[in-house]
Amino acid sequence: NINVKYIRNDTKKAIADYEIIATARNERMLGALSDVVVEVLDKHDRPIHHIEGKKARSTWILIDAFTIIVHLFTKDARAEYNLEGLYEEK
């Protein structure tokens, strides 16, 4: 169970057109999930600008693919940062 949320940013102030937020069961799965996301983006010719949090033992990995930003969290980190709450407040 990965619990994925998709957000379309349709304001001109948005950094990316789309944001995807997903939860992994643990840090090991988080790393594996980020590898899969990178493979899928590459397969669909989506260049990756930057990946943050992959090298360290992280609870949040951010993949910046220019028009798409993917946030991968552990369950606890997703609850702590609550990105969905930021979008719901708009």
N, C-alpha and C positions, 0 to 999 in steps of 0.2 A: 504494500500500500504506500504510494508515493505522495498522495494529496497534492494535486497540481491546481494552481489558480492562474488564469490568463487575464491580463489587463491590457486593454487597448487605450493608449494615451492619444487623445485627439486634440490636445491643446498645443498651441505653437510653442509654449514654454517647455514642453516635455523634452527630456534628453533623448528618449528613444520612442519609436512608434508603438512598440509592444514590450511588455514585461511579463515574464513567466516566473512564478514562485512555486517551488516544489520542496517537499520534505523527504529526507532520507532517514532511515531508522537509526543510523549511527554514523560515525565519522568515516569508517571504512566504506560503507555504502555511498556516502557523500562523494568520496573520491572516484568511485566507480561510475556513479551517475554523471559526474562532470565529464568523464571520458566519453561516455555515450553521447552526451549533449554535443560535445566538440565534434565527434564523428558525424552526427546527424547534420550539424551546421555545415561541415565540410562537404558532405555528400550533396547538399543543396546549394553549394557555391556561395555560402554566407561567410565572408571573411571575419575573422576574430581580431578585434582590436586589442583586447587585454583580458587576462584572467587573474583575478585576485583571490588569495586565500588557498590556493591549490598546494603550494609548497609546504606550508606550515600545517601542523595539526589544527585544522580550523573547523568551526561549526557553521561557517557561512562561506560559500564559494560564489563569487560573482563572475559571470562570463559576459563580457561586453562584445556584442557582435554588431556594433553600430546602431542599426535600427531595432535590434532585439537585445534586451538585457535579460539574462537568466540569473535568478537568485536561487541557490540551492542551500537549504538549511537542515540542521538537525531539528528535531521536534522542539527541544527547549529553546534553541536560538530563534526559531521562527516565532515562537510565542513572545520571547523577550523583545525582539526588534519590531514585531507587529507591523510589517509594511502594508498589509491589507488595510489596517486601521488608518494609515496615512491617506490612502486613496479614497476610503469611504468618507473621510472628513471633507472632501472637496465639495 
